[in-house]
Amino acid sequence: MEANKTCIMHTYNQLPNIFTHGEDVYLIDQEGNRYLDFVAGIAVNALGYSHQGLKDALHQQVDEFLHCSNLYYNDEQLKAAKKITEATKMDRVFFCNSGTEAVEASLKLARKYAKFKGHNERYEIITMKNSFHGRTLGAISATGQTKYQDGLNPLLPGIQHVTYNDIDALKEAVSDITCGVMMEVIQGEGGIIQADAAYIQAVRDLCDEKGLVLIFDEVQTGIGRTGEVCAYMHHDVKPDIIALAKGLGGGVPVGAMLATKEVAQGFKPGDHAATFGGNPLAMSAVNVVLDQVMSDEFMTHIQEMGDYLSEQLEQLQADFSCIEEIRGLGLMKGIALNIPPIDVVKKAYDKKLLIVGAGSNVIRFVPPLVVQKEHIDACIHILREVLS
Ligand SMILES: Cc1ncc(COP(=O)(O)O)c(C=O)c1O
């Protein structure tokens, strides 16, 4: 398989193993080595690798039909639409295939809604420095990190970046041409950095005052990851638009943009589309994931495991001065280090633990949401060895 590897376009620096399957919260390679997976496809494999309900639903869907055009309704999409609007407290959903597509749809809807309200002069969207919103040209333009944008100029015009958690900077940036604000409730790729509660409230208030659409990019934080269905639910605010993906399909590629009934009026038939969006195969996975995520018991499990992971990381911090800070919520945690995170990631990998960096100095823990204490103990044990 070595020669085959060169056929893959070199956009990632992959680690050498070739994985063939997964079990529970482990990935298994061609040689049968088992890797404890605290990456979960970067916050994707929410139900782990052995969820029988998810497998059964997908098998059954394969026998029924895989795809059905959005020229028609399909039963799985209608079920998923009801569940996801309830779970997120939104009114309308548009299904797509990835996080970046959910972000693109959000940007388009924000602009369209401004026009719908008669504000033809409004098109600018303000996003945050250090944010990450995806890789299409629109989403990368919205992303507030120049390292992802190098060589791509000209970027999409009509986007301005301001300092996260600085309400004065946002107030100053808003002008007659602004139509919306987009932010992550916790910056994931940026290094697990949380928005302050007061900041989130102030952003909502400002958007209300100026008639701007507030978009929360919950692609990484959504679907139970932080111990609530969406991270915004830890606060007493509600956005107008939400972008979701990652954990939503439990590993099947799917994204979603949700909106309030009011803002959804910005789109009329023909304004947006995705051939594969909401297809029955993806929707059958979404239905299983949402059943799980909407159960109180499962959410309690995430909160308990998140607290346990925090406690264990705090103990580790007490013993190792290279850990400067513990960040995050629920099962989206990070440790900020004063040593290169990549060295830790590689040494952990040698000891069969998968972890991933975030920002310039953070290691991220985003395991499957079905993770148990024994897996957290095993992860901490390996980290202890690595840091020693
Ligand atoms: C907050 C956020 N938005 C958007 C994206 C892009 O999602 P995708 O890679 O599915 O296009 C990501 C991916 O990491 C993300 O973390």
The ligand as an ORCA input file, in Angstrom:
! r2SCAN-3c Opt
* xyz 0 1
  C     -16.310     25.413     13.942
  C     -16.110     24.742     12.624
  N     -16.785     25.185     11.551
  C     -16.664     24.604     10.349
  C     -15.815     23.542     10.169
  C     -15.697     22.914      8.812
  O     -16.321     21.673      8.828
  P     -16.029     20.598      7.665
  O     -14.614     20.172      7.833
  O     -17.035     19.513      7.909
  O     -16.268     21.284      6.374
  C     -15.079     23.044     11.249
  C     -14.139     21.928     11.066
  O     -13.272     21.681     11.863
  C     -15.229     23.653     12.508
  O     -14.553     23.237     13.577
*
